[in-house]
């Protein structure tokens, strides 16, 4: 009899366990998809975005020349199954290729940046290799006999003497619009289409020598070509265009609709928190948040930086989650809060800083101005 009761007890316990496991599954996190449908992608773009705002520059191209020096340290012991958050244009592609996240969200107060990322998305999808991508991006005819496996420096050298073609520009612009509007069904406004043409024309006019903004004299900021042919601390090329393999990694990411560009103010109420909720519902931590040097602008408004760090605190974080910052460093080796280049300053060193440490300091009322952010920054390789 005792044996029978024990068996019944075990069966009952097993049944209860299965029942509660079933309930647990029903309440568990949703799976993060390996591919977003066009409808899912556009819903994230529209639902999570905020009203566009103003920034003093077009920021067509990154101005952070040495950012590849951070990639070795960034990849070390970092989760590849997390989410990448970022700001700005093409430098995000190289970080994504290095980290291989499951999804990426790009915030920028300028709607133009969102449009620029949609332009890039279309170009990735239309271009099976790097030579085709460069040809379309700058509206220059592809050189004959240019191998898909060409060295990155040889690749850009091959385009060096090729002039832009107006007919190619208009054909490529039509192809981009068709890809976004007809093929994907994205509801671009008339203003969006005007913005797209404005951005694409900057690449047409500037070519591979296009830099951060048209207003800066040549040589002040690195060009697109210079950034793509930069190397890490060991002399290894690691940009998203460094090899056909890195290009294909980024291209597939875009074709899976996994880079989601948002219009979002870092100090705003919606974008960052919406992304945080989305990731938490899918049990996906933030691996890295590339913030460039945006924080220094937030400290111009007493509430701006507080709103930002309050939103950051709501993100799903891990001990290894890091901010990727671009900081100005003096020749004496000190970080500076100056927002512009001045004599004696080395512009924009890349640092890695644990996000959880910042959140702890913020919650402990240890952050009062931008100088507090500059403490204990770690520059990889130094």
DOLUM-442887 format. One record per residue (C-alpha): residue in one letter; z, y, x. Coordinates in steps of 0.5 Angstrom, whole numbers, padded with zeros to 4 digits, always signed. Layout:
// residues N
aZYX
...
This chain:
// residues 382
x+0000+0000+0000
x+0002+0005+0006
x-0005+0003+0009
x-0009+0005+0003
x-0005+0011+0002
x-0006+0013+0009
x-0013+0012+0008
x-0013+0016+0001
x-0010+0022+0005
x-0015+0022+0011
x-0021+0022+0006
x-0017+0027+0002
x-0016+0031+0008
x-0023+0030+0010
x-0026+0032+0004
x-0022+0039+0004
x-0024+0040+0011
x-0031+0039+0009
x-0030+0044+0003
x-0027+0049+0007
x-0033+0049+0012
x-0038+0049+0007
x-0034+0056+0005
x-0034+0058+0012
x-0041+0057+0012
x-0043+0061+0006
x-0039+0067+0009
x-0041+0066+0016
x-0046+0071+0020
x-0053+0072+0018
x-0058+0069+0023
x-0061+0074+0027
x-0069+0073+0026
x-0073+0071+0032
x-0078+0075+0029
x-0078+0081+0024
x-0083+0082+0018
x-0087+0088+0018
x-0083+0090+0011
x-0076+0088+0015
x-0078+0092+0021
x-0080+0098+0017
x-0074+0098+0012
x-0069+0098+0018
x-0073+0104+0021
x-0073+0108+0015
x-0066+0106+0012
x-0062+0107+0019
x-0066+0113+0021
x-0063+0120+0020
x-0066+0127+0019
x-0070+0129+0025
x-0067+0134+0030
x-0069+0139+0036
x-0069+0138+0043
x-0072+0142+0049
x-0077+0138+0051
x-0082+0133+0049
x-0080+0128+0054
x-0086+0124+0054
x-0084+0120+0061
x-0078+0118+0064
x-0075+0123+0069
x-0071+0117+0072
x-0074+0115+0079
x-0069+0110+0082
x-0067+0107+0075
x-0070+0100+0078
x-0064+0100+0083
x-0059+0098+0077
x-0063+0092+0075
x-0060+0087+0079
x-0053+0089+0078
x-0055+0090+0070
x-0057+0083+0070
x-0051+0080+0073
x-0047+0076+0069
x-0050+0079+0063
x-0051+0076+0056
x-0058+0075+0054
x-0057+0074+0047
x-0054+0080+0045
x-0057+0087+0043
x-0060+0093+0047
x-0059+0100+0045
x-0063+0106+0048
x-0066+0113+0048
x-0072+0116+0050
x-0079+0113+0052
x-0082+0108+0056
x-0076+0106+0061
x-0073+0102+0055
x-0078+0097+0056
x-0076+0096+0063
x-0069+0095+0061
x-0071+0090+0056
x-0075+0086+0060
x-0069+0085+0065
x-0064+0084+0060
x-0068+0080+0055
x-0064+0082+0049
x-0065+0079+0042
x-0067+0085+0039
x-0067+0093+0041
x-0066+0099+0037
x-0068+0106+0040
x-0064+0112+0038
x-0067+0119+0039
x-0066+0126+0035
x-0073+0127+0036
x-0078+0124+0030
x-0083+0125+0036
x-0080+0119+0040
x-0080+0114+0034
x-0087+0116+0033
x-0089+0115+0041
x-0085+0108+0041
x-0090+0106+0035
x-0096+0109+0039
x-0093+0104+0045
x-0092+0098+0040
x-0100+0099+0037
x-0102+0099+0044
x-0098+0093+0047
x-0101+0089+0041
x-0108+0091+0042
x-0108+0090+0049
x-0108+0083+0052
x-0106+0085+0059
x-0104+0091+0063
x-0111+0093+0065
x-0113+0094+0058
x-0106+0097+0056
x-0107+0103+0062
x-0114+0104+0060
x-0112+0105+0052
x-0106+0109+0054
x-0110+0114+0058
x-0117+0113+0055
x-0120+0111+0061
x-0125+0106+0062
x-0123+0099+0065
x-0125+0098+0072
x-0130+0093+0073
x-0127+0086+0076
x-0120+0088+0075
x-0116+0082+0075
x-0110+0081+0070
x-0106+0079+0076
x-0107+0085+0080
x-0101+0088+0084
x-0098+0094+0081
x-0100+0099+0086
x-0107+0096+0086
x-0108+0097+0079
x-0106+0104+0078
x-0111+0106+0084
x-0116+0102+0081
x-0116+0108+0075
x-0115+0113+0080
x-0122+0116+0080
x-0124+0115+0073
x-0124+0121+0068
x-0122+0121+0061
x-0127+0120+0056
x-0127+0124+0049
x-0130+0118+0045
x-0125+0113+0048
x-0119+0118+0046
x-0122+0118+0039
x-0123+0111+0038
x-0116+0109+0041
x-0113+0113+0036
x-0117+0110+0030
x-0115+0103+0033
x-0107+0105+0034
x-0107+0108+0027
x-0111+0102+0024
x-0106+0098+0027
x-0100+0101+0024
x-0102+0104+0018
x-0107+0098+0015
x-0105+0092+0019
x-0097+0093+0019
x-0097+0097+0013
x-0092+0103+0016
x-0092+0109+0011
x-0093+0114+0016
x-0093+0121+0013
x-0099+0127+0015
x-0094+0130+0020
x-0093+0123+0023
x-0100+0122+0024
x-0101+0129+0027
x-0095+0128+0032
x-0098+0121+0034
x-0104+0125+0036
x-0100+0130+0039
x-0097+0125+0044
x-0103+0121+0045
x-0107+0127+0047
x-0102+0128+0052
x-0103+0122+0055
x-0111+0123+0055
x-0110+0130+0058
x-0105+0128+0063
x-0107+0121+0065
x-0103+0117+0070
x-0100+0123+0073
x-0097+0125+0066
x-0089+0127+0067
x-0083+0129+0063
x-0086+0135+0060
x-0093+0139+0060
x-0088+0145+0062
x-0086+0143+0069
x-0090+0144+0075
x-0093+0138+0078
x-0088+0134+0083
x-0082+0137+0080
x-0081+0130+0075
x-0084+0123+0077
x-0091+0121+0074
x-0092+0115+0069
x-0095+0112+0075
x-0090+0114+0080
x-0085+0111+0076
x-0089+0104+0074
x-0090+0103+0082
x-0083+0105+0084
x-0079+0099+0086
x-0072+0096+0087
x-0067+0097+0092
x-0070+0091+0096
x-0077+0093+0095
x-0079+0089+0089
x-0083+0092+0083
x-0079+0091+0077
x-0082+0095+0072
x-0085+0093+0065
x-0092+0093+0068
x-0090+0090+0075
x-0094+0084+0073
x-0097+0080+0068
x-0091+0076+0066
x-0087+0082+0065
x-0092+0086+0061
x-0093+0079+0057
x-0085+0079+0056
x-0085+0086+0053
x-0091+0085+0049
x-0089+0079+0045
x-0082+0083+0044
x-0086+0088+0041
x-0091+0083+0037
x-0084+0080+0034
x-0082+0087+0031
x-0076+0087+0035
x-0076+0094+0038
x-0074+0098+0033
x-0075+0106+0034
x-0070+0110+0030
x-0069+0118+0029
x-0062+0118+0030
x-0057+0124+0033
x-0052+0121+0038
x-0047+0125+0034
x-0050+0123+0027
x-0046+0119+0021
x-0052+0114+0020
x-0056+0111+0025
x-0051+0108+0030
x-0046+0106+0025
x-0052+0102+0021
x-0054+0099+0027
x-0047+0097+0029
x-0046+0094+0022
x-0053+0090+0022
x-0051+0087+0029
x-0044+0085+0026
x-0046+0082+0020
x-0051+0077+0025
x-0045+0076+0030
x-0049+0080+0036
x-0046+0084+0041
x-0048+0090+0044
x-0050+0088+0052
x-0052+0095+0054
x-0053+0102+0051
x-0057+0106+0055
x-0055+0113+0054
x-0059+0117+0060
x-0055+0124+0060
x-0055+0125+0053
x-0047+0125+0053
x-0047+0132+0057
x-0051+0135+0051
x-0046+0132+0046
x-0040+0136+0050
x-0043+0143+0048
x-0040+0141+0041
x-0033+0140+0040
x-0034+0135+0035
x-0041+0132+0037
x-0038+0128+0043
x-0032+0125+0038
x-0037+0123+0033
x-0041+0119+0038
x-0035+0116+0041
x-0032+0114+0034
x-0039+0111+0032
x-0039+0107+0039
x-0032+0104+0037
x-0035+0101+0031
x-0040+0097+0035
x-0039+0090+0037
x-0037+0090+0044
x-0036+0085+0049
x-0032+0086+0056
x-0039+0086+0060
x-0042+0091+0055
x-0044+0097+0059
x-0047+0104+0058
x-0053+0105+0063
x-0052+0113+0065
x-0056+0118+0068
x-0052+0122+0072
x-0053+0128+0077
x-0050+0127+0084
x-0049+0132+0089
x-0051+0131+0096
x-0043+0130+0098
x-0043+0124+0094
x-0040+0127+0087
x-0042+0127+0080
x-0043+0134+0077
x-0044+0136+0070
x-0049+0140+0071
x-0055+0139+0066
x-0061+0141+0071
x-0063+0140+0078
x-0061+0145+0083
x-0061+0146+0090
x-0056+0141+0094
x-0057+0136+0088
x-0060+0129+0087
x-0062+0129+0080
x-0060+0123+0076
x-0057+0117+0079
x-0056+0111+0075
x-0049+0108+0074
x-0046+0102+0070
x-0040+0103+0066
x-0036+0099+0061
x-0036+0101+0054
x-0030+0098+0052
x-0026+0102+0058
x-0029+0109+0055
x-0027+0107+0048
x-0020+0105+0050
x-0020+0112+0054
x-0022+0116+0048
x-0017+0112+0043
x-0012+0114+0048
x-0014+0121+0048
x-0016+0121+0055
x-0023+0124+0054
x-0023+0132+0053
x-0029+0134+0057
x-0035+0131+0060
x-0032+0131+0067
x-0027+0126+0064
x-0033+0121+0063
x-0036+0122+0070
x-0029+0119+0073
x-0030+0112+0076
x-0037+0111+0075
x-0041+0105+0079
x-0047+0106+0082
x-0051+0100+0084
x-0052+0099+0091
x-0048+0104+0093
